Every structure is written in structure tokens, then in C-alpha cells.
Amino acid sequence: MERYQFVYRETPTGRMKRNTHLDRRTLALAKAAAISIFPANPANPVEETYICDYGYYTWTVDTPSKVALWAFIRECLRHPNVDLFSGPIPVFTAEEESQIEILSAQMRKVHPDK
């Protein structure tokens, strides 16, 4: 499984129907599970932030593939309540982050900044 993070931003339509957003989220989580996508933190599957009274919903999920992830994202975007604000971006493990740093150092050694 790969881990990705993305952020949905509430649209004006979604803001007007905010009182039903938790029901919509429950349905979205069920749809995601149907294609083997699961929240990285099941106890808190979505982090909510409000900026200028609009909701920003950060999802961090484990997915079997990018294709499955995009199928889920497109299903959510099919409804006018949210748009994709950021991502999806991969979430790396500590070991992967270390490997990235090693590779970055190798590139800079061969081609230093000017």
C-alpha cells in the first residue's frame, strides 16, 4: 500500500450544505473502502481546518494504487461540495526520507549549486 495526502476545499455549495458534510464523509469513506482505500488514522480519518469560514479537509490514506486513489478523488469531485485544493502527494516513511536525502546529496555532489 502507498500512502498519500490530499486536501479538499469546501465549495460555496458545500458550505451551504455543511450540516450534512459528516454524512457525506461517511459515504465517502465507505466508497473508499469498497476499492481498498483506508484512512491512515481510522480514529481521525479527516483533519478539518476552517479558513475564512470555508472547510479544508485533509485526507491521509493508504491506497493499493494511484489509479484507485484517483478513482476515489474523481468520485468525490463529481459532487459540487468540494474541489481538490492540494495533492495528492506521497507520504514517505522515515527510511524513504533518508534515501531521498542520500540521493539529493549525490546529485549535489555531481552537480553543485552555482
C-alpha positions in Angstrom: 0.0 0.0 0.0 1.1 3.5 -0.7 0.2 6.5 1.5 -1.0 9.8 0.1 -2.3 13.0 1.4 -4.6 15.4 -0.3 -6.9 18.3 0.7 -10.4 19.0 -0.4 -11.6 22.6 -0.1 -15.3 23.2 0.5 -17.1 25.0 -2.3 -19.8 27.6 -1.8 -22.3 24.8 -2.5 -20.7 22.6 0.1 -20.6 25.4 2.6 -24.3 25.9 2.3 -24.8 22.2 3.0 -22.2 21.9 5.8 -24.8 20.5 8.1 -24.7 17.2 6.0 -20.9 17.0 5.5 -20.4 14.3 8.1 -23.0 12.1 6.3 -21.2 12.7 3.0 -17.9 11.9 4.6 -19.3 8.6 6.0 -20.5 7.7 2.5 -17.1 8.7 1.0 -15.2 6.5 3.5 -17.5 3.6 2.6 -16.9 4.2 -1.1 -13.1 4.3 -0.5 -13.2 1.1 1.5 -15.0 -0.6 -1.4 -11.9 -0.1 -3.5 -9.4 -0.9 -0.7 -8.6 2.7 0.3 -8.4 3.3 4.0 -7.6 6.2 6.3 -4.1 6.2 7.7 -5.6 7.1 11.1 -9.0 5.4 11.3 -9.8 7.2 14.7 -9.5 10.6 12.9 -9.8 9.9 9.2 -10.0 13.6 8.1 -8.5 16.7 9.6 -10.7 19.7 9.3 -9.4 23.3 9.1 -11.5 26.4 8.5 -10.1 29.4 6.7 -12.4 32.4 6.1 -15.3 30.1 7.1 -14.6 27.5 4.4 -13.6 24.0 5.3 -10.4 22.4 4.2 -10.4 18.7 4.7 -7.1 16.9 4.8 -7.2 13.2 4.0 -4.3 10.8 4.5 -5.0 7.4 3.1 -3.4 4.1 2.3 -4.2 3.0 -1.3 -3.4 0.0 -3.3 -2.6 2.2 -6.4 -2.6 5.7 -7.8 -5.4 4.6 -10.1 -7.6 3.6 -7.2 -6.8 6.9 -5.4 -7.7 8.9 -8.5 -10.9 6.9 -8.9 -11.8 7.9 -5.3 -10.8 11.6 -5.8 -12.8 11.9 -9.0 -15.9 10.3 -7.4 -15.7 13.0 -4.6 -15.2 15.7 -7.2 -18.2 14.5 -9.1 -20.3 16.3 -6.5 -20.3 20.1 -6.2 -19.4 20.2 -2.5 -15.6 20.1 -2.6 -12.8 20.8 -5.0 -9.2 19.4 -4.9 -7.1 22.1 -3.2 -3.8 20.2 -2.9 -2.3 16.9 -3.7 -2.3 14.0 -3.8 1.2 13.9 -2.6 3.0 10.8 -1.4 3.7 10.4 2.3 7.1 8.9 2.8 8.4 6.7 5.7 11.4 7.8 7.7 13.5 5.3 5.7 12.3 6.7 2.4 13.0 10.2 3.6 16.6 9.1 4.4 17.0 7.6 1.0 15.8 10.8 -0.6 18.3 12.8 1.3 21.1 10.5 0.3 20.1 10.7 -3.4 19.8 14.5 -3.2 23.3 14.7 -1.7 24.6 12.6 -4.6 23.1 14.9 -7.2 24.5 18.0 -5.5 28.0 16.3 -5.3 28.0 15.7 -9.0 26.3 19.0 -10.0 26.9 21.5 -7.2 24.7 24.7 -7.0 26.3 27.7 -8.6 
